[in-house]
Amino acid sequence: MHSYSEDPSLIIEPSYYSNGVPVFTPSYSQFHNFYQFNKAINKYGMKSGIAKVIPPPQWKNQLTHSNCYNHDNLEQNITIRNPIVQHINQISPGVYQQENIEKQRKYSIFQWKQLSEQQNFQPPRPRKRSREEEGAEKQEEQEEPSSPRKLRHGGGSDYNINIREFTDERCQELERNYWKTLTYAEPMYGADMIGSIFPSNIKSWNVANLPNILDLMDGKIPGVNDAYLYAGLWKATFAWHLEDQDLYSINYLHFGAPKQWYSIPQSEHTKFFNLMKDIFQDEYKHCSEFLRHKTFLVSPQILEKYGIKVNHIIHRQGEFMITYPYGYHAGFNYGYNLAESVNFALDDWFPLGRVSKKCECISDAVTINIKQLWKKYSGTEEEEEQEEEPEQQPEKEVKEKVVISKTISKPTKPKQNGHRATAAPPPRQCYLCPNRFPDTSPLFDLLSTEDPNIKIHRICANIFSNQLTLSNNIVTNLNSISKQQKQLKCMICHQSNLGACIQCSHQKCTRAFHPSCGLAGGVQFNGNEVYCKYHRTNEKHEKLGNLVQFNLNGKFYFGKIVGENINECIFNVNVLPGLYDSIEVSYDNVLWCDYNENMNYLINKTEEMNGDSSRTRSGKVYEK
């Protein structure tokens, strides 16, 4: 007979709520029995979708004084094999699709920490503080000489970082940065690592050995009833999902930077799913359980705009997060860390598990023989029909849930309202390029042509100035654009037979690009010569007026300057073509810029094409 029972006398209530998430700070007597504790708090977690448990000091002391975090244990039990590089594509404002590509490499946790100190895996620097704040911190350090020296992206120990930086205010600042710059980096995540660093002498709340209904399964399924480790870096993301078979899950953050968690209250899970299938219509048509792919991300701001409540909480070192059936959740990592996770089940799960659905397009989707499990749990001896599929043991299944792809599929194109996905692309603005620009700058004016049905961006007309003629804001000589130029494949958007491309002016380079794609692809425009990002010269660009080309994490972007902080040497930039994202760009990352409100270049260029070059150009140029 089973030993999984409830203690009716154990009454546990949340110590407080944090942004809709119940937080429990139990005593050791309340905490030590994992199954009974979770039965006692189940009603609260089922409402909110997730819950936080801060273990009592006695339990933390047991873990600290064990060999959990000694060098040999970490080196022997943590091997980060084939971490995933996350490619996040924006579908529309606040709507993203994520693809995870394996990197064929392995790391120890110590090498992973060294990797986290590289610039592209670090969170941005904190905003400059006042002298009073800096003085207060200096005094605090003097008062605590035994504490480790504070480092922004390192220190603490040979395996951990100093986490004092991650105050609530700092995490809020980083959260805003995450959603503003989500597509401007390719974070790396050491996910799905079978293993545990909990010592066997830790009997209570040992993630690798939690007493629960899944103990009755005949075999081990990695990540389901066999623990997984997760090595995080800044921005490493887990997209919206439920657990396989609608199970519970638990996640313990061993050390390092916090995680940000979001959850949907169980009462709104149907409303949430209906919105997601409305946004990702094509994906839903192909798979009704598409959210189990764990690749779809929508920001809390967009969800709240549609009336869906989003709970959120910061998960810190030494704390547990528990997720519940029907509790959709998502999140990301604030930096280098290590967590351990596994699924579990209470007896409350049986009626939910019986009606749970699985994704049919993933060959190794988890399947549990629930009838057989119930028979073992209840001790019944009746004969059962053997209609269920056998338990499968997938090689890769993620508890924070990230799915690995070998190729990147093309994201669904949105409707013009930006919230409903549709397969039909919007009509083209420009005859020469595939991009749609907002009407915020004369540079992107749509000029008329000899054909009333054809328009051309001013920027495209300017760059094809050797072939096109511009007079009185009308572009002529379109027949000078050759068939070969139209057939060239753009190295940036990877499209051909759509508009026309120009080629790199370097003698032996055949790379081609649409003019407007080149702006965001690192292409250098020097008068009538253009150079791809691999053949850029040190010469200054022609001035384009109030615009900036910049480099972040090895990628090139283009945007419109909307402000400047001279004291911090930063531009505030709205990123083109959509102007959806506003980010801060350090002068050090600027490739070229003309901060000129009057668009003098554009005026002069237009006058040159019209035969009047009497006006002069002016502007402030930053160049790296």
WONOR-V859029 format. One record per residue. N is the residue number from 1. PSI is psi in degrees with one decimal (NA if undefined). OMEGA is omega as a letter, one per 30 degrees, with the letter a starting at -180 (999 if undefined). NEAR is the number of other C-alpha atoms within 10 Angstrom. Layout:
N/PSI/OMEGA/NEAR  N/PSI/OMEGA/NEAR
This chain:
1/147.9/a/8  2/162.9/l/11  3/19.1/a/10  4/96.3/a/14  5/159.9/l/12  6/147.5/l/15  7/100.3/a/12  8/-22.8/a/9  9/-10.7/a/7  10/104.2/l/14  11/115.9/a/11  12/127.0/l/19  13/156.6/l/15  14/139.5/l/17  15/-34.2/l/12  16/171.8/l/12  17/139.9/l/13  18/105.5/l/14  19/44.0/l/12  20/-6.7/a/20  21/124.9/l/25  22/136.7/l/23  23/127.7/a/22  24/133.6/l/20  25/72.6/a/17  26/158.8/l/19  27/168.4/a/15  28/-37.2/a/13  29/-34.0/l/10  30/-32.5/a/16  31/-33.3/a/22  32/-30.9/l/17  33/103.8/a/16  34/-48.1/a/15  35/-46.2/a/23  36/-37.5/l/21  37/-46.4/a/19  38/-30.0/l/17  39/-37.0/a/20  40/-31.2/a/18  41/0.8/a/18  42/-41.4/a/16  43/-29.8/l/11  44/-45.6/a/18  45/-35.0/l/23  46/-29.2/l/19  47/-43.4/a/21  48/-21.2/a/25  49/-35.3/l/30  50/162.7/l/32  51/152.0/l/27  52/139.6/l/25  53/120.7/l/21  54/109.1/a/19  55/154.2/a/19  56/158.7/a/17  57/-34.9/a/12  58/-41.7/a/11  59/-43.4/l/16  60/-38.3/l/14  61/-38.7/l/10  62/-43.9/a/14  63/-41.7/a/19  64/-38.6/a/12  65/1.9/l/10  66/-174.0/l/15  67/19.7/a/17  68/-42.9/a/19  69/20.7/l/19  70/162.3/a/13  71/-44.6/a/13  72/-41.7/a/10  73/-43.1/a/15  74/-39.0/a/18  75/-37.5/a/15  76/-31.4/a/11  77/-2.6/l/17  78/110.8/l/21  79/114.9/a/19  80/94.1/a/22  81/133.1/l/17  82/59.4/l/18  83/159.9/a/24  84/137.9/l/25  85/126.0/a/19  86/117.2/l/26  87/118.3/a/19  88/117.0/a/22  89/132.4/l/20  90/125.7/l/19  91/-44.1/l/22  92/174.5/a/22  93/120.4/l/17  94/4.8/a/20  95/127.4/a/22  96/155.4/l/20  97/133.3/a/21  98/137.9/l/26  99/138.1/a/22  100/120.7/a/23  101/128.3/a/19  102/137.3/l/18  103/122.0/a/14  104/79.7/a/9  105/156.9/l/10  106/152.1/a/14  107/149.3/l/16  108/167.5/l/16  109/-27.2/l/25  110/-37.8/l/16  111/-34.8/l/12  112/-38.8/l/20  113/-41.4/l/24  114/-39.8/l/15  115/-37.8/a/16  116/-17.5/a/23  117/-4.3/l/17  118/148.8/a/10  119/-40.8/a/12  120/-7.3/l/17  121/10.7/l/22  122/143.7/l/19  123/157.6/a/20  124/157.7/l/16  125/148.4/l/10  126/153.7/l/11  127/151.6/a/9  128/135.8/a/10  129/165.0/l/8  130/162.7/l/9  131/-33.6/l/9  132/-42.8/l/9  133/-43.6/a/11  134/-38.7/l/12  135/-39.0/l/11  136/-40.1/l/12  137/-40.5/l/13  138/-41.1/l/12  139/-39.4/l/11  140/-41.2/l/12  141/-35.1/l/15  142/-33.5/l/11  143/-19.2/a/10  144/71.1/a/11  145/-20.4/a/9  146/-13.1/a/8  147/150.3/a/11  148/151.9/l/12  149/134.7/a/13  150/125.3/l/16  151/145.0/a/13  152/-41.8/a/18  153/25.7/l/23  154/-170.1/l/19  155/-169.9/l/15  156/-64.7/l/17  157/-176.8/a/9  158/-15.0/l/12  159/-16.5/a/23  160/165.9/l/20  161/164.1/l/23  162/119.6/a/19  163/9.3/a/22  164/-22.6/l/11  165/-30.8/a/16  166/63.0/l/19  167/169.3/l/11  168/-40.9/a/10  169/-41.4/l/10  170/-40.8/l/13  171/-36.9/l/18  172/-40.2/l/14  173/-43.0/a/15  174/-34.5/l/20  175/-42.7/l/16  176/-42.1/l/12  177/-39.2/a/17  178/-49.0/a/19  179/-24.4/l/17  180/-31.5/a/17  181/23.3/a/16  182/-36.9/a/20  183/0.7/a/17  184/27.0/l/19  185/164.2/l/19  186/88.7/a/21  187/159.3/l/23  188/141.5/a/24  189/126.2/l/27  190/80.9/a/25  191/165.4/l/29  192/35.8/a/29  193/109.7/l/25  194/129.3/l/20  195/175.3/a/19  196/149.9/l/23  197/6.2/l/24  198/129.0/l/22  199/151.6/a/15  200/-21.0/a/13  201/-4.8/l/11  202/103.1/a/16  203/-31.3/a/15  204/130.2/l/15  205/36.1/l/19  206/111.0/a/20  207/-28.1/l/25  208/-5.6/a/22  209/66.4/a/18  210/123.9/l/22  211/116.7/a/22  212/176.3/a/20  213/-31.4/a/23  214/-10.9/l/22  215/-22.3/a/17  216/-4.6/l/16  217/150.9/a/16  218/-32.2/a/11  219/-179.0/a/13  220/135.2/l/15  221/117.5/a/21  222/130.6/l/23  223/-21.0/l/29  224/-61.6/l/27  225/19.4/l/25  226/121.9/a/22  227/151.2/l/27  228/149.8/l/27  229/149.2/l/29  230/120.2/l/27  231/113.8/a/27  232/159.3/l/30  233/170.1/a/29  234/128.9/l/27  235/-5.2/l/30  236/128.1/a/25  237/143.4/l/27  238/122.5/a/26  239/173.4/a/26  240/132.7/l/25  241/166.8/l/26  242/163.9/l/26  243/156.3/l/25  244/138.3/a/25  245/21.0/l/22  246/40.8/l/24  247/172.3/l/23  248/162.7/l/25  249/158.0/l/24  250/143.0/a/23  251/119.1/l/24  252/126.8/l/24  253/103.6/a/22  254/-52.1/a/23  255/161.0/l/21  256/-163.2/a/27  257/155.6/a/27  258/169.1/l/26  259/149.3/l/25  260/126.6/l/20  261/143.1/l/19  262/147.0/l/24  263/155.9/l/27  264/126.3/l/28  265/144.8/a/25  266/-31.0/a/20  267/-18.3/a/15  268/11.7/a/20  269/-33.4/l/18  270/-42.2/l/12  271/-41.0/l/14  272/-47.2/a/21  273/-40.5/a/14  274/-38.2/l/12  275/-43.5/a/17  276/-40.7/l/24  277/-23.3/l/19  278/-39.0/l/16  279/-45.1/a/23  280/63.8/a/26  281/-44.7/a/19  282/-42.2/a/17  283/-40.1/l/20  284/-37.7/l/15  285/-35.5/a/11  286/-27.8/a/10  287/114.5/a/16  288/-18.8/l/15  289/39.3/a/18  290/-27.1/a/22  291/-16.5/l/22  292/-5.3/l/23  293/-18.2/l/22  294/43.6/a/23  295/11.4/a/23  296/129.0/a/23  297/129.0/l/24  298/133.9/a/21  299/152.7/l/15  300/-34.1/a/19  301/-41.6/l/14  302/-43.5/a/14  303/-43.0/a/18  304/-29.7/l/11  305/-31.7/l/9  306/16.0/l/12  307/17.4/l/12  308/123.5/a/18  309/135.7/l/19  310/115.4/l/23  311/149.6/l/20  312/149.9/a/21  313/152.3/l/22  314/128.9/a/19  315/116.6/a/22  316/165.0/l/22  317/134.4/l/18  318/15.7/a/17  319/154.2/l/19  320/141.7/l/24  321/137.3/l/21  322/131.8/l/19  323/155.0/a/27  324/157.1/l/29  325/139.3/a/25  326/9.4/l/25  327/90.0/l/27  328/138.4/a/27  329/158.6/l/25  330/173.9/l/23  331/-172.4/l/21  332/169.9/a/21  333/140.3/l/26  334/-5.1/l/26  335/-162.5/a/26  336/129.2/l/33  337/173.8/l/27  338/128.6/l/24  339/162.5/l/23  340/138.0/a/28  341/155.0/l/30  342/158.4/l/24  343/161.0/l/27  344/171.9/a/25  345/138.5/l/23  346/167.8/l/20  347/-20.6/l/18  348/-20.4/a/12  349/-24.0/a/17  350/-51.2/a/17  351/-27.6/l/10  352/-41.3/a/15  353/-32.8/a/19  354/-30.2/a/14  355/5.1/a/10  356/152.5/l/14  357/160.1/l/15  358/160.0/l/18  359/127.7/a/18  360/-9.5/a/12  361/2.0/l/12  362/117.5/a/11  363/-30.2/a/9  364/28.5/l/14  365/139.7/a/19  366/133.6/l/19  367/129.3/l/18  368/133.8/l/20  369/90.1/a/18  370/-36.4/l/17  371/-42.7/l/17  372/-39.0/l/16  373/-42.6/l/18  374/-39.1/l/15  375/-43.3/l/15  376/-39.3/a/16  377/-45.2/a/18  378/-16.9/a/11  379/14.4/a/11  380/157.2/a/10  381/4.8/a/8  382/153.4/l/7  383/142.7/l/7  384/142.5/l/9  385/138.2/a/8  386/62.6/a/10  387/-15.2/a/8  388/151.9/l/12  389/148.3/l/9  390/155.9/l/10  391/133.9/l/17  392/155.1/a/16  393/88.4/a/17  394/147.2/l/15  395/-32.3/a/13  396/113.0/l/19  397/124.4/a/24  398/138.3/l/24  399/-40.1/l/28  400/-12.4/l/30  401/87.6/l/25  402/139.5/a/27  403/137.4/a/23  404/132.8/l/22  405/152.0/l/14  406/-22.3/l/9  407/157.8/l/10  408/124.7/l/12  409/154.4/a/10  410/129.0/a/8  411/153.3/l/19  412/138.6/a/23  413/137.7/a/19  414/159.1/l/23  415/170.0/a/17  416/-21.7/l/13  417/-9.6/l/9  418/4.9/a/14  419/-20.3/l/19  420/125.8/a/20  421/143.9/l/25  422/152.7/a/17  423/-18.6/a/13  424/122.4/l/10  425/152.8/l/12  426/157.8/l/12  427/147.1/a/9  428/144.0/l/15  429/-44.3/a/16  430/139.2/l/21  431/-26.4/a/19  432/-8.7/a/25  433/162.9/a/24  434/0.9/a/19  435/149.6/l/19  436/122.1/a/17  437/143.8/l/19  438/156.0/a/11  439/68.0/a/10  440/-5.5/a/10  441/141.0/l/13  442/-23.2/l/14  443/-28.7/a/21  444/15.4/l/19  445/142.5/l/17  446/113.7/a/22  447/147.3/l/19  448/160.0/l/19  449/-176.2/l/18  450/-25.0/l/12  451/119.5/a/10  452/-16.6/a/7  453/-1.5/a/8  454/130.3/l/16  455/158.2/l/20  456/133.3/l/20  457/142.6/l/25  458/-40.6/a/23  459/-38.8/l/20  460/-41.3/l/22  461/-40.4/a/24  462/-41.1/a/21  463/-25.8/l/19  464/29.4/a/19  465/-23.6/l/18  466/-21.0/a/11  467/-31.8/a/15  468/157.8/l/19  469/131.3/l/17  470/120.9/l/22  471/126.2/a/14  472/40.9/l/11  473/27.4/l/16  474/128.6/a/16  475/131.0/l/22  476/177.5/a/17  477/33.5/l/12  478/-26.6/a/16  479/-6.8/l/9  480/-15.0/l/11  481/118.1/a/16  482/160.5/l/12  483/-36.7/l/11  484/-40.5/l/10  485/-35.1/l/20  486/-26.6/a/19  487/-12.9/a/15  488/143.4/l/23  489/126.2/a/20  490/127.4/a/25  491/-10.3/a/18  492/-51.4/l/17  493/-7.9/l/14  494/29.8/l/11  495/145.9/l/17  496/167.7/a/18  497/35.7/l/15  498/98.5/a/19  499/-149.2/l/21  500/148.0/a/26  501/154.1/l/30  502/158.5/a/22  503/153.5/l/20  504/138.2/a/23  505/-7.6/l/18  506/140.7/a/15  507/-40.9/a/6  508/13.1/a/7  509/134.0/l/13  510/10.1/a/12  511/140.9/a/20  512/157.3/a/23  513/148.0/l/28  514/144.9/a/31  515/-47.0/a/28  516/-30.3/l/24  517/-37.0/a/21  518/-30.5/l/26  519/-39.5/a/24  520/5.6/a/21  521/16.7/l/23  522/11.7/a/23  523/137.4/a/23  524/127.6/a/26  525/112.5/l/24  526/89.7/a/16  527/-123.0/l/13  528/4.7/l/12  529/144.7/l/13  530/143.0/a/24  531/131.9/l/22  532/171.0/a/23  533/-18.9/a/16  534/-14.7/a/13  535/28.2/l/15  536/145.7/l/16  537/177.4/l/14  538/1.8/l/9  539/155.5/l/10  540/151.2/l/17  541/158.9/l/18  542/148.5/a/17  543/131.8/a/26  544/-8.6/l/22  545/108.2/l/26  546/21.9/a/24  547/159.7/a/25  548/139.1/l/28  549/132.4/a/25  550/165.9/a/26  551/128.2/l/19  552/123.5/l/16  553/39.0/l/12  554/0.9/l/12  555/153.0/a/14  556/142.6/l/20  557/167.1/a/22  558/137.4/a/26  559/177.0/a/24  560/127.4/a/23  561/126.9/l/24  562/-2.8/l/14  563/169.0/a/14  564/133.7/l/16  565/96.5/a/11  566/-36.0/a/9  567/-35.5/a/7  568/3.2/l/11  569/52.2/a/12  570/137.7/l/18  571/142.7/l/21  572/120.9/a/17  573/131.3/l/24  574/124.3/a/21  575/130.5/l/22  576/155.8/g/21  577/-19.2/a/20  578/-20.2/a/14  579/25.0/l/15  580/-37.2/a/12  581/137.0/l/18  582/122.0/a/19  583/164.3/l/19  584/131.5/a/19  585/120.1/l/20  586/146.3/l/17  587/-33.4/a/18  588/-24.6/a/13  589/-0.1/a/17  590/128.6/l/21  591/-43.6/l/20  592/157.6/a/22  593/142.6/l/28  594/103.2/a/24  595/81.2/a/24  596/103.9/a/19  597/-24.4/a/11  598/1.5/l/12  599/45.7/a/21  600/-36.9/l/20  601/-47.3/a/22  602/-41.9/l/19  603/-46.9/a/18  604/-40.5/a/17  605/-42.0/l/20  606/-41.0/a/21  607/-35.1/l/17  608/-43.2/a/16  609/-24.7/l/19  610/-0.4/l/14  611/13.9/l/11  612/105.2/a/11  613/33.8/a/13  614/-18.5/a/9  615/156.6/a/13  616/159.8/l/9  617/149.9/l/14  618/164.8/l/15  619/159.9/l/18  620/128.2/a/12  621/126.6/l/17  622/132.5/a/15  623/135.6/l/19  624/NA/999/13
